[in-house]
Amino acid sequence: MARPRKPLLSRDRIVGAASALVDSEGLDAVSTRRLAAVLGVSGPSLYNHFRNKEEILDAVADAVSVQVDLSMFAESDPRDWRESLHDWALSYRAALAAHPHIVPVLARGPGRRPAGLRVADAVFGAMTGAGWPPAQATRIGALMRYFITGSALGSFAGGFVDDETAYDPADYPHLGQAHLLADHRRQVDEGAFETGLRALLDGLAIQYEQYARPTEGRPSSPSGA
């Protein structure tokens, strides 16, 4: 009886295995030796597809960027620049929340990663298309990345232990309910992100009247909206 053939090694297989390691154990778990063992191949064979560990992690990060919805930035989409940023930010954060350990790599910026560059291009193009000057559109892209990736680096609610005795009212008179936050982690964190996002967009809507120039095509956000 013939021995079953091993699946051919490919970039996709390597990225899939690396993604699973990052999700389950974090960035430090990824090494060429560990990946080779998981994939059942020799270590040097990985170098036919990637030069080093950093390239593998870049590919893992880009696989997350692919999951981010960019449909709201299409010229045919009726959403204005503010609605587009809002919906894109929710999609971006959801992708990062599903893969929190890769966030530090994504936070460094797109570099040469194709999907990451498509995200940057879509945001910048939509902002300039809505009338924002290029310099300000660049700042908006940076601001959104800081806000979204920063929110995904950790959980506010998860930073409090669920031990009531840790919050002595004599020392922390306003933290009497802090031990309950961990039980409402998703509600607190997602609510905080939505609150911050709307405040950010409210501020940009005010600036829009100062910076933006009238354009044809995509709708602009109404004054103060």
Residue, then its C-alpha position, 0 to 999 in steps of 0.5 A: m500500500a502506497r504511503p500517503r503523500k504529504p501536502l505540498l508546502s506553500r506560502d498559504r500553509i506556512v501562513g496558516a500554521a503561523s497564524a494558528l501559533v500566533d493566535s494560540e500562543g503569541l508572537d514569541a511562539v513563532s520560529t522557523r524550527r517550530l513551524a517546520a515541526v508543525l508542518g512536518v517539514s525540514g526547517p530549510s524548506l521554509y526559506n524557499h518561501f520566506r527569507n526569515k521569521e519577520e517576513i512570515l509575521d508580515a504575511v500573517a499580519d497581511a492575512v488579517s488586513v485582508q479581512v477588513d471590509l473596504s466596500m464603503f470606500a468604493e466610489s459607487d458606495p453612497r456612504d459619506w466620508r464620516e459614515s465610511l470611516h465609522d463602518w471601516a473602523l468597526s470592521y478593522r477593530a473586529a478583525l484585530a479583536a479576533h487576532p489580538h496577538i498580531v496587533p503589534v505587527l500591524a501597529r507598525g504600519p503597512g510596510r510592503r504588505p499588499a493588503g495593508l497598503r490597499v487599506a491605506d490607499a482606500v482610506f486616503g483616496a476616500m478622504t481626498g475624494a471627499g474634499w480633505p486636503p492631502a496633508q489632512a487626509t494623511r493625518i486622518g489615516a494616521l489618527m484612525r490607525y492609532f485609535i483602532t490599533g491602540s484599542a485592540l492592544g488590550s482590554f480596559a475592562g480586562g485590566f481589573v481583577d474580579d476580586e472585590t477585596a482588591y478595591d478597598p474603599a478606603d484607598y479607592p472610594h470610586l472603584g467599588q464596582a470595578h471587580l464587576l468589569a471583567d464580567h462585562r468585558r465585551q460590553v465595556d470595551e466595545g462601548a468605549f470604542e464606539t464612544g471614542l470613535r463617535a467623539l473623534l468623528d464629531g471633531l473631524a466633522i467640525q474640522y471638515e468645514q475648515y479644511a475641505r473643499p467642495t467635490e463632485g461624486r461622493p457625498s460629503s458629511p453635512s455640517g456638524a453631522 
